[in-house]
């Protein structure tokens, strides 16, 4: 896309090519109606993925009334059209979605954007906050800690605002181009208490910089995993940030969100096949040194 723009700026246009055509502003009603049933998604992978491949894969994962129609509009970027608004909302509520262990983020349809200008800079994840005192497993605490990571969408608590359990779940919209947050310190009776994070359905991340996606120039770390703010040669990110398998929410939902994040007792292999779980990248106890999108 950039090469085309550079080439265009170097051209000397003919007189008829200089004429600006007047196109009626706004979408036709049939286009708008179809757009209301559509989303835009991107496979965050360097390799090209064909329309039929991604369409067939997601059809096996998504539990909707009718198969979504995929149309490719740019490399690995697709417009997805659903049969009903309920199907569209169910897929939005079920985010994040993975394809071949890489992220498949979704965005609302916008007919005014050029395909090459569509930005996929963030996605929604369920984040588990571990090692919280029971008295802090509340909606307020979840919003406070989650808000330091990104935009809080929901906190998985009961109607009374309390979410006692092995951890507190918070649904957060996070940046794809910033290192995944590994935890936060909180003030606990005058001492610093580390609250560790784990992510449900976390895709492949770079174990060097901790980002889910890279800008075009690639990873900002050098071969040793060093950056100005890092002083250790030890990989700072790893598979331990992922939740093995998945869990259903423990309590009644906060809102109309009906996202499906797995079933207790299902095997990790089954999660990988049906939900796109990223745990399948590890075999026989051996872990790859680094994974990159």
Buried (B, 14 or more C-beta within 10 A) or exposed (E): EEEEEEEEEEEEEEEEEEEEEEEEEEEEEEEEEBBEBBBBBBBBBEEEBEEEBBBEBBEEBBEBEEBBBBEBEBBBBBBBBBBEEEBBBBBBBBBBBBBBBBBBBBBEBEEEEEBEEBEBEBBBBBBBBEEBEEEBBBBEBBBBBBEEBBEBBBBBBEEEBBBBBEBBBBBBBBBBBBBBBBBBEBEEEEEEBEBBBBBBBBBBBBBBBBBBBBEEEEBBBEEEBEBEEBEEEEBBBBBEBBBBBBBEBBBEEBEEBEBBBBBEEBEBEBBBEBBBBBBBBBEEEEBEEBBBB
